[in-house]
């Protein structure tokens, strides 16, 4: 390589280093000076973010938007058509607020829309009709909204339970989705636990039914629930909201199963004239998508943890708990079997079939006479691995589902 070429390259390299150092010195001089910073207006930034989040649909007049959502809500009574109501609440913040005002609770309208409805009591007049599909291969039980499986339609999936057999007990983990049964997941709702003989069950809820602490600093997600943020409550807790006892049948006498249910989260005063059921305003934070799930007009919620090994019993401040018992069947001489009037909702004879009514004491004078024999929950077989479940006030879908799951467990001491 010629000497002149080497000198030329060295000179070019020197010039380059000098220019870079000069620029660096200039930067040092500027850094040494006192500069005045111009910060962006936070208010304008928040407004721009809100406008981006709202989108162009937020510019509709409130009166027109209210009329549109009210018309949609009134015309959609079943799934999958009712999914449009959920889609309206997911458009933007203003649409969500209006939808919250329009959509009523199951007790008022008899329909399930957003996930919180699963924790709210059903209607007083006519029951909400659902069905349960059992999958023996995976030991899962899926609760759907509707009379029975419909052909060519996608029925609404409400809750899913998975049976896990342990050495000393059996657990039914209840979740919002069919592929996530972890108790540390946001989809976890509660569980049903049995004793060794399958004669006593405990219903455990992830969230207390009488308190719903909220935090003003939380951010609400598109599906109407808070995003994952730390909670001021105990990180992990379970609440005993009910117990189920099956009467022992040591002598193997003829007769159906006998159930005795104590609902700790439902006071007996709720069925008296003017009574009401204390319910939460929202579910704990959950990642369930609104298209996978649904129930209640309340979009604000509080965080809660999964169940722990030491459940907490609902305190006695709720008053005397509501007690349920199975309705006594009659013996049919011609058919040689026990019979109950399920009003066409049960078509297959099974030991699992039952109807639950409230068991009132003589001192309950404020309970109307019509309430004494009213069926609050009925469950029965309608096909191979298909069961109907109809519930009404004061039970919620979650409580009714847990009561029905107890019938699926084997009970050698009761039959």
N, C-alpha and C positions, 0 to 999 in steps of 0.2 A: 504494500500500500504506500503511495507517495507521501513524503514528509509534509508537503503542503496540505494534502487532504487531512492528515491527522491534526495539524495545527488549526485548520478551519473548523473541524468538528469540536475540538477543545474550546475554541472561542465561542462557538454557538452554545455549547453547554454552559459556559461561564455567563454569557449574556442571559440565558434562561434562568439560571439561579439568581442572578442579580435582580431581574425583574420580579421574581417571586418574593425575594426578600424585601424588595421595595414595597410591594403590595402588603406584605406582612407588617412592615413598619408603619405603613399608613393605617392599617387596621389597629395597630397598637395605639397610635396617636388618637384615633377616633374613640377607642375604648377608654383612653385616659380623660377624655372630655366629659363634662356633665351634659347628658342628653335628656331631653324631655320625651317620655314615652306617650304614645297615643293609644289608649286601650279601647277595644270595641265596646259598644254599648250593650250591656248584658240584656237589657230589656228588649232591644231590637233582636238580639240573637234568640231569646226565648220565643218572641213573637214569630220569628221566621221559622223556628223549629215546629211551633204549634201549627202554623199555617201549612208547613210541609206535611205534618202528620194528619191534619184535618183533610187536606185535599180540596178539590173543587166542589165536592158534594156538600161541604159544610156551609156553602153560601146559600143553600135553600132557605126560604123564609120559615121560621119556626112553626107557624100555623099550618103551612103546607106540609112540612115534614111530619108533624103530629098527625095530621089527617091521613097521610100515606101509611105510616106505620100502624095506625089504628085499624085501617082497612085490611092491611095484610094480616094483622093478628086475629081479626075476627073471622076471616075467611079460611084460615089454616087451622084445622082442628086435629090433624094426625100427621105422623111422619110417613114418608120423607118430605112432604110438602111443608111442614112446619119448620123445616130447616131454614127457610127464607127469613123467618123472624130472627134467628141467630145470626144470619149473614147481615141483616140490617144493623144489628148491634155491633158488628165488627167493622163497619165502614169507617167510622171516625168517632171522635169523642162526643160531638153533638148528637149524632145518631144514637150512640150508646145511652146517653142521658134520657133521650126521648123514649127509647125502647124500655128503659127501666121504669118509666112512669106509666107506660101502656100495659106491659105484661103483668098479669096478676099471679098470685100464688096458687098452688094446686087446690088449696082449700076454697078459694074463691071461684076459680074457673075450671077446675078438674082436669087440667092439662099440665104436662111436663115440658118445660122449655129449656131452662138452663140448669147446670148441675146442682145448684143449691136446692132445687125442688126435691131431690132425693132425701134430704134431711128435714123437709117440712111436711106437716100432716096432710093427708089426702082430703078429699071433699066430704062433706057431711051427708049429702043426699045420696048420690050414686057412687059406687066404688070405681077406682081406676083399675082397668083390666090389663093384666100383663100375662106373660107366659115365660116359663123357664125351660131352656134346652140343656139337657145333660149330655156331656161327652165322656163316656166311660173310659176311653183310651187315655185321655189326659187328666181325668178326674177334675174337670172344670164344669161350672154351672153358669150359664149365661142368662141374664134377665133382660127380656125385650119388652117393649111397649106394644100392646096390641092384643087382640083376642086369641090368635093362634098364628103360626107361621103362614105368611102370605106368599103366594106364588108370583114370581116376577117383580116383587117389590123388596126393597131393602128396609127391613124393620129397624126400629130405633133400639140400639144397644144401650142399656141403662147401667147395669152393674155386672161384674164378673167375679166369681168366687172359685178358688182352687183348694181342693181338699188335700191336706198334708197329714199323713198318719205318722204319729210319733210313738215312742215306747209306752208312755203313760197316758196319752191323750190324742185327740184329733183336732186339728186346726183348719178352719175355713178362712182363708185370707181373701178379703173383699177389696176389689180394686175397680178403678174407673175404666181400665182398658184390659184387653185380653192377653197382653204379652208382657205385663209388668206386675209382679206380685211381691216385690220387695217392700218390706215394712219401712225402709228408709226412703222410699220413693214418694214423690208428690202425688202420685196416683193412688196411694194407699188410703182407704176410707176407714176400715175397721176390720174386725175379725170375730169369729165365733169359735169358742173353745169348749170341748167336751171333757168329761172325766173318763176314767179308764173303761167303765161299763157302758158309756154312752147314754146314761140316764139323766145327767145334769149338764147344762150348757150355760155358758156365760157370754153375753153380747158385749163386746168391747168396742167403743167408739174412739176414733182418733181425737175428736174434739168434744168438749163439754157442750151440753145442750142448753145450759143456762147462762153462759157467759160468752161474749164475743168481743174480746179486746181488739181495738183497732189502733193503728198508728198513722198519724197524719203524713208522715214522711214517705209513705210507701208509694210505689209507682204501679199503676194498674196496667196489666197487659191487654192485648187485643181481645182475648177470650173472656175478659171480665174478672180476672183473678190477679192477685198481686204477683209480681215477679219475685224471684228468689232473693230475699233479703233476711238478715238475722232478726229473730223475734225476741221480744223482752220476756216471753214466757219460758217455762221450762222446756228445754229442747226436745225432750222425748217424754210422752205421757199417754196413758190410755185411761178411759173412763168406763166403768161398768154401768151400762145403761139398762140392763135387763138380765134376768136369769130364767132358764127354762128347765123344768123338772118333769120327767116322765115317771109315772107311778110304776113301781115294781110289780111284776106279775109272777110271783114265786110259785104259786100253785097252778100256773098255766090255765087259768080259768078263761072261759070264752068271753070275748069282748075286744073292742078296739083299744088302741093306745089312749092313755089318759094323760093330758098335759096340764101343767100348772105354770103360768108365766107371770113373773113379777116385773113390771116395767118401771124401773127406778126413775127414769127421766120423764115419765108422764104421770102427773098427779091425778088422782081420781076426781078432783074438782074440775078437770078439763071437760068432763062429760056432763057436768051439771049445767043448769041453765045459766048462760052468760059466761061459762068457763072457756079457757083457752089453753093451748099447749105452749110452754116456753121453748122456743127454738132459736137457733143461731141465725144471725143475719147473713152469714156467708160461710163458705167452706174455707179450710186452711188453704194456703197457697198450693196450687196444682198446675201441672204442665199439660193437662188434658186439653186437646184441641176442641173447639166448639163444634166442629163437624163430627167428631168422634163421640161427643157427649152432649148433654144439655141440662137444666132446670132453674129458675127463679129470677125475679126482676132485680135482685140485688147484685150489684157488681163489685161492691167493696168487700174485702175480706181480711182475715187476720191469719198470721202464720201459726202453724202448729206442727208438732213433731209426730213421728210414728209411735206406735204403741210400745210400751216398756213391759218388762216382766212383772212389775208390781202395779196392777191397775188401781186407779183411785175410784172409789164409789161416789156416785152423785150424792151430795150432802142432803140431809133431811129437810132443808129449807123449802124444798118443793112441796112438802106436805106428804100425805098418805099416797103411796104409789098405786097405780092402776094394776089390778090383777085380772089376768085373762085365763079362761079355761075352755077346753074343747066342748063343743055342743054335743049333748048326748044323742046318739043315733037310736033308731028304733029297729027292732028285729022283724024282718020280713019273713013270714012263714013260708010263702010259696017259693021265694028265691033262696031261703035259708042263708041269709046274710044280713049284716047290719047296713042300714040305709040312711042317707041324709039327702035333703033336697038341696042340690047345688044349682038349681035353676038352669040346667043345660050346660053348665060350664065344666062339668066333670063327666066323662063318658066311660072310664075304665075303672073297675074295682081294684082297689089297692089299699094296703095297710097304711100307706102314707097319707091318704086323704083325710082332711080334717077341716073343721070350722071352729073359729075362736070367737067367743063372746066375752063380755065383761062380767066378772063375778063381783056383785055388789053385796055389801053387808046391810043388815036391816036398818042401821042408823043413817044410811044414805037417803035422806028424804027428798033432797033437791034433784035427784036424778029422774028425768021423765020416764014414764012407764014404757014408752016406745024404745028406750035405750036398753032395757033389761034383756031383750032377746034379739037385739040387732047384731048381725054378723059383722065383725070388724075385719076379719081376714078369713078367706077360704082358699084352700090349696088342694089340688087333686090332679090325677093323671088323665090326660086326654089322648095319648098316643105313645108310641115307643120313644122313650126318653124325652117326652114332651109333657109339661105340667102347667096347669093354669094357676095364676096367683092374682086374686082380686082383694084389694085392701081399701080402707076408707078411714076417715077421721076416728080417733086421734093418731093412728099409726102413720109412719112415713114409709117410703119405699125401702129405705135401708133397713129399718126395723122389721118390716114385713118379710123382706128377703132373708134376713138372718133367722127369723122364726121358721121359715120354710126350709132353710138349709139343715136345721136340726132334724128334720124328718128323714133326710137322706142317709144319716149315719146309722150303722148297724146297732141294734139294741137287743142283745141276747137275753137280758134280764127283764125285758118288758113284753115279750111275745111268747 
